[in-house]
Every structure is written in structure tokens, then in C-alpha cells.
Amino acid sequence: MSRSIISGMGFYVPDNIVTNQDLEKLMETNDEWITERTGIKERRWVIPGEDSTSGMGFKAAKMAIENAGISKDEIDFIIFATLSPDYYFPGPGVTIQEALDLPPIGALDIRNQCSGFVYGLSIADQYIRTGMYKNILVIGSELHSGGLDKTTRGRGVSVIFGDGAGAAVVCATEDENRGILSTHLHAEGKHAKELALLSPATSRWVDTIMKEHDPSDISYYPHMNGNFVFKHAVTRFPEVIMEALQQNGYTPQDIDMLIPHQANLRISQFVQRTMKLNDDQVYNNIQRYGNTTAASIPIALTEALNEGKIKKGDLVCLAAFGSGFTWASALIRW
Ligand code: UT7
């Protein structure tokens, strides 16, 4: 049976840097609060109209294909993870297929928020193990900035999120010493509304919202019960990392690099302390990009690779937690 390896990674973030000081001009917030509570110093926000979720995903995908050293025409399946699609439907997977000028291969859109990339990787791994596909493009891309409440009312959410995209080319290999060892996926729908965007929806279409025209209606902005999400995140991250390690007979000390979803630097540091990991076993870049949801892991993984922090043969763990709640991990022998 074939194994899956990540043979190329890529990422793209918009040029427009928005610092904490820039946010102070939009809402009542300050650099000290944001830095202390989240670790974020700046994020990238698309200049309105200048890019899209699929547009950023396309640029990340091109880099990943180039780094994989294959031709785009060898891609035989696309998986696109996002919570901020260009349109309500169709999903951005088909836009990527068209933008890359590919033959009519399959394109799957998945909606698993912060866990989206790891869920996508897991799907790709299963298709490759069964022999159905050989080279799968997995993309995580988010354009949050257009949908945030950038007033003081929305500051608990809007200072955290950034725009960007990351992509991986997942390929079949017969090398038994490398590849995705296992993936672990979880969900707990009873907490769905603790981190959610409720409108527009099939239960509440735009015309209803327009008719009501209620400026105090915040259901069309993302809502997050921050403390509640935080408490679950710091439990679920170590749990799902340990699940991956135990299944493969490893301990936290065996990890060469942990790439946690970049939700909040305090969450990553808590996980690091709980698992007794050294600084050089964990990669964080939320300071520069904020929380880019489905894009955060592939962006961080690409940067860690570019900085030479992951070598062939390393044990790499990816772990995510977010809206749903959903959480997931993947253990990879690089
Ligand atoms: O990626 C998906 C998963 N997401 C996460 O894992 C996020 C998890 N949660 C968090 O990261 C944190 O809960 C937040 C960063 C969102 C918030 O940090 P917190 O320490 O939980 O703060 P808080 O919500 O309890 O708010 C504390 C205070 C409040 O004021 P009072 O009521 O104490 O007077 C807020 O109104 O801070 C106020 N506040 C702000 N002040 C300045 C909230 N947002 C801001 C802000 N600037 N941006």
C-alpha cells in the first residue's frame, strides 16, 4: 500500500500589514492588550477588492506545486479548506481547478474551520493509501478581514484574525520510512455556537436581514466565546497530540517539530508547557500573521521548512482546534 508524503509546500499572505497600532485608530484597543492576550503584533489584511480566498489559495498552490517539483497537470485531485469562501456556493475548489487550467479532475471543499487543513490532509492521505489518487493539492485559505466587525463592539474577535493561504502537494510514495503515519479527527457539535458566524444562513437569508435592517444585529459578524474556546483548546490540543504519539509508539520528547494551529500564542505556550517541549520543538508565527484559521498550519509549516527547522526524517506533528468544535492531528515522518 502506498504512503503519502508532503512533497511541496507554499504560502501567500497579502502585502498589506496591519499593526496593533493601526487597529488603535479603528477601535478602543491597544498594543499591550493584544500582545499580552494573544502574542499578535501584526496581521495581513487584503485591501478590499484586491484579492480573494481562492486568489490567495491559487498563489499558495502554485508555490507548493513548484516546490514539489511536479507539473500542475500531474495533480489529480483538489481539496480546499476554508470558512471564508468567495461565494456561498460553489466552493473555491472549482475556482482553483479553473485558475490552474486543469482537466476536469475532482475538487472537494471542506468546512472544518481551524482544523480544515488537517482534515483535508487526512482525506488526501486516505485517497492515496487506497490508490485512488497520486498527487493531491490541499489548500487552506482565508479572507477574514472583509467580514470582521472593526469597531470596539467586535474587538474581541477582529484583532485576532488575519488573511492568508497555505498549500501542500501530497504525493504517493512506496518509501516505508517516510510519510503521514496517522491522522486523528474529532468534533463536538454541542459547542457549535461558541465560535460561529450565524448569518446569512438558510435559516436567515439576506432579504430577512435587510428587511429587519437592525444595526445592532451582530449575527452577521463572527461570534466567539473567547474564554470558553480557550479552555477547550488547551485541553484538546495536548489530547489529540498524545493520541497521535501513542498510536505510533512515540512520546512528546520524540517530536522534532510541533506545528500547532496559530490560534493564540498563549494557547501554544500552554500546550508546550503541558507537554514539556523545548522552544525548538514548537513553531509559532502568529506574532506576524494573526490567526489565519485553515491557512495557519500550512503557512507555519512552509516557513518552518524555509527556515531549515524541519529536515528529512524528522517527526513532525500538526495539531488544530477550532470552531465546531473540531480538532485534529497528523503525525508525519518527514
Ligand atoms: O482559532 C480558533 C480558536 N480560537 C481560539 O482558540 C481563541 C481562544 N480565546 C482567546 O484566544 C482569548 O479568549 C481572547 C484573546 C479571544 C480573549 O482574551 P481573554 O483573556 O479571554 O479576554 P476576555 O475576552 O476575557 O476579555 C477581557 C477584557 C474584557 O473587558 P472587561 O469585561 O474585563 O472590562 C474585554 O471587553 O478585555 C476586553 N477586551 C479588549 N480590550 C482591548 C476584549 N477585546 C479587547 C481588545 N482590546 N481587542
Residues whose N, C-alpha, C, O or C-beta is under 5 A from the ligand:
A	BS01	UT7	E28 T29 N30 W33 R37 T38 C114 R155 G156 V159 G226 N227 V229 F230 A233 A263 N264 N291 F321 G322 S323
